[in-house]
């Protein structure tokens, strides 16, 4: 099992990761391994009031372009925000079972 953490602002889609993992691991020692994906919420900091917390989802009424607009502070509503988390992709660990050579 391969465990990964995917930040919200990587814009990686779990289904795409699973598909690519399956292809990339073919004919390797990881073939058939399970990919366990944990999504990590984005975080932001307001430069106006200093509030730090989870980023609020963009307004769905704005459509796909909303993801490119500044995030609004959940406390004061300011658009003067900075992304502080959720931009990373980490392989947190790999779990493997060792099979003795004679039992393969």
Secondary structure as the mmCIF struct_conf table of DSSP 4:
data_model
#
loop_
_struct_conf.conf_type_id
_struct_conf.id
_struct_conf.beg_label_comp_id
_struct_conf.beg_label_asym_id
_struct_conf.beg_label_seq_id
_struct_conf.end_label_comp_id
_struct_conf.end_label_asym_id
_struct_conf.end_label_seq_id
STRN STRN1 UNK A 2 UNK A 7
HELX_RH_3T_P HELX_RH_3T_P1 UNK A 8 UNK A 10
HELX_RH_AL_P HELX_RH_AL_P1 UNK A 14 UNK A 24
TURN_TY1_P TURN_TY1_P1 UNK A 25 UNK A 27
BEND BEND1 UNK A 28 UNK A 28
TURN_TY1_P TURN_TY1_P2 UNK A 29 UNK A 32
HELX_LH_PP_P HELX_LH_PP_P1 UNK A 33 UNK A 34
STRN STRN2 UNK A 35 UNK A 40
STRN STRN3 UNK A 43 UNK A 46
TURN_TY1_P TURN_TY1_P3 UNK A 47 UNK A 49
STRN STRN4 UNK A 52 UNK A 54
HELX_LH_PP_P HELX_LH_PP_P2 UNK A 55 UNK A 59
HELX_RH_3T_P HELX_RH_3T_P2 UNK A 60 UNK A 68
BEND BEND2 UNK A 69 UNK A 69
HELX_LH_PP_P HELX_LH_PP_P3 UNK A 70 UNK A 73
TURN_TY1_P TURN_TY1_P4 UNK A 74 UNK A 76
BEND BEND3 UNK A 79 UNK A 79
STRN STRN5 UNK A 81 UNK A 85
BEND BEND4 UNK A 86 UNK A 86
STRN STRN6 UNK A 89 UNK A 94
HELX_RH_3T_P HELX_RH_3T_P3 UNK A 101 UNK A 103
#
